[in-house]
């Protein structure tokens, strides 16, 4: 499992931010389309991995909640109060939600880039059609 920062770094390493698309020739346009296909494959794989990691996080925290449910014992064998149990559950859920939110932000970045790639692909194909006729 990667951290959300690792995924963000992978996306940054692709160099998509500020990428300019200049369709000066059909050959250049075809090369750009190939590059966009490669970027898209990588982004789809990253999104798949993010979703897999989020599922793992959810399972991990479900197990933590279940363990907490099963151990109602406090210090010295005393039973925990209902308020204490609720407080602990809320803390676990809050921690889980914060962790998942970081992944959601990165997944939204991936979705945004995939959308931009689709738009760029349409633009390039339209440009090629204008040149070819």
C-alpha positions in Angstrom: 0.0 0.0 0.0 1.3 3.4 -1.0 0.7 6.6 0.8 -1.4 9.3 -0.9 1.8 11.4 -1.1 3.5 8.6 -3.1 0.6 8.6 -5.6 0.8 12.4 -5.9 4.5 12.1 -6.6 3.9 9.5 -9.3 1.4 11.9 -10.9 3.8 14.8 -10.7 6.5 12.7 -12.3 4.3 12.2 -15.4 4.8 15.9 -16.1 1.2 16.6 -17.1 0.9 19.9 -15.4 1.4 22.7 -17.9 1.7 20.3 -20.8 1.0 22.2 -24.0 -0.4 20.5 -27.1 0.8 21.9 -30.4 -0.5 20.1 -33.4 1.9 21.4 -36.1 1.7 18.4 -38.3 -0.2 15.1 -38.5 2.9 13.2 -37.5 3.2 15.4 -34.4 -0.5 15.0 -33.6 -0.2 11.2 -33.9 2.8 11.2 -31.5 0.9 13.3 -29.0 -2.0 10.9 -29.2 0.4 8.0 -28.4 1.7 9.9 -25.4 -1.8 10.6 -24.2 -2.6 6.9 -24.4 0.5 6.1 -22.3 -0.4 8.7 -19.7 -4.0 7.5 -19.6 -2.9 3.9 -19.0 -0.6 5.0 -16.1 -3.4 7.2 -14.6 -5.9 4.4 -14.8 -3.5 2.0 -13.0 -2.8 4.7 -10.3 -6.6 5.1 -9.8 -7.0 1.3 -9.5 -4.3 1.2 -6.9 -5.8 4.1 -5.0 -9.2 2.4 -4.8 -7.5 -0.8 -3.7 -5.7 1.0 -0.9 -8.9 2.7 0.2 -10.6 -0.7 0.4 -7.7 -2.0 2.5 -7.9 1.1 4.8 -11.7 0.5 5.2 -11.1 -3.1 6.1 -8.3 -2.2 8.5 -10.5 0.2 10.4 -13.5 -2.2 10.4 -11.2 -4.7 12.1 -10.2 -2.0 14.6 -13.8 -1.2 15.4 -14.6 -4.8 15.7 -11.7 -5.4 18.1 -12.8 -2.4 20.1 -16.4 -3.7 20.3 -15.1 -7.1 21.6 -12.9 -5.6 24.2 -15.2 -3.6 26.5 -12.7 -4.0 29.3 -10.9 -1.0 30.5 -8.0 -0.7 33.0 -8.0 -3.2 35.9 -10.8 -5.3 34.3 -13.5 -2.6 34.6 -16.0 -2.3 31.9 -15.8 0.8 29.8 -18.6 3.2 29.9 -20.9 3.6 26.9 -19.6 7.2 26.5 -16.1 6.0 26.5 -16.9 3.4 23.8 -18.7 6.0 21.7 -15.7 8.4 22.1 -13.3 5.7 21.0 -15.4 4.7 18.0 -15.7 8.3 16.9 -11.9 8.7 17.1 -11.3 5.6 15.0 -13.9 6.7 12.4 -12.4 10.2 12.3 -8.9 8.8 11.8 -10.2 6.6 9.0 -12.0 9.4 7.3 -9.0 11.7 7.4 -6.8 8.9 5.9 -9.3 8.2 3.1 -9.8 11.9 2.3 -6.2 12.2 1.3 -6.6 9.4 -1.2 -9.9 10.9 -2.4 -8.1 14.2 -3.3 -5.5 12.3 -5.3 -8.2 10.2 -7.1 -10.0 13.4 -8.0 -6.7 14.7 -9.5 -6.4 11.5 -11.5 -10.0 11.9 -12.7 -9.4 15.5 -13.7 -6.3 14.6 -15.7 -8.2 11.7 -17.4 -10.9 14.2 -18.4 -8.3 16.6 -19.7 -6.7 13.8 -21.8 -10.1 12.9 -23.3 -10.7 16.6 -24.2 -7.2 16.9 -25.7 -7.7 13.7 -27.7 -11.0 15.1 -29.2 -9.2 18.4 -30.0 -6.3 16.6 -31.7 -8.6 14.3 -33.7 -10.6 17.3 -34.8 -7.5 19.1 -35.9 -6.4 16.1 -37.9 -9.8 15.9 -39.6 -9.5 19.6 -40.6 -6.1 19.0 -42.2 -7.0 15.7 -43.9 -10.5 16.8 -45.0 
